């Protein structure tokens, strides 16, 4: 997602301590699936653990020292006992069987430094089925002193047979106070987007860097204007054409989720701007109409993977929104 300077984040401590305890007892699992929602720092955690496994003089809490020859080689990306596989082109692309075959060759070699060999696949859910299956064969008879780290926020996308060979390490959502304190120190600009990011600090940072806050506020303003008949759905759709349909639908889904939440809780001050408006809107639409509309949005989002007319899709979505609000209103009046 984004590069953070620190590898180990405050909400990783408990999981980290458990893994380091395994390491000290010489009982590191052969395959570890590092899981949890996107935006919790899974990649950073896995990198940090790889460094801890290879470091020649680890720090008291088990972290790599950052100074020994092993840590320096890792930092330079040239440690002979460390191997990382990522999608070849963009982050959403596949990890192919040839890449996994090279990783398996690496795991089968003997260690150059006499310690572990550590391989990382990130994100592991991008492996093609044949790539995942070839990895499975290796895990059935794991080579000695080799550790495979699979990083994924979509564990269910991995074949069940592969999952069952992995020790699962789940990163959990930080407590709201902890996440806010950490952002206040590192990326104060992102605090306002923490709620929108579902409490995941790194996602809040990514949102900030991508200008998501501004677009979200503009989208909420459009939803409010359409609900109050101050804006036509078709004109609003024109304003969004060319800005990226998939991402726009994600923002719409965030707004609707917030709307659903606002319907059952009181608006709190931590929420992003626009939520006061959403809160008022939540009283203009009932749960069943909101639910039906959310299903319509989900269906269009699925279709957005196929090439489709962006302007038409935006119009459909915004007209659907107006219909949902109007139906709710008609029902209330009737
Ligand atoms: Zn070191």
Boltz pocket constraint, residues with backbone or C-beta under 6 A from the ligand:
constraints:
  - pocket:
      binder: B
      contacts: [[A, 51], [A, 54], [A, 55], [A, 56], [A, 57], [A, 58], [A, 64], [A, 65], [A, 66], [A, 67], [A, 68], [A, 69], [A, 70], [A, 71]]
      max_distance: 6.0
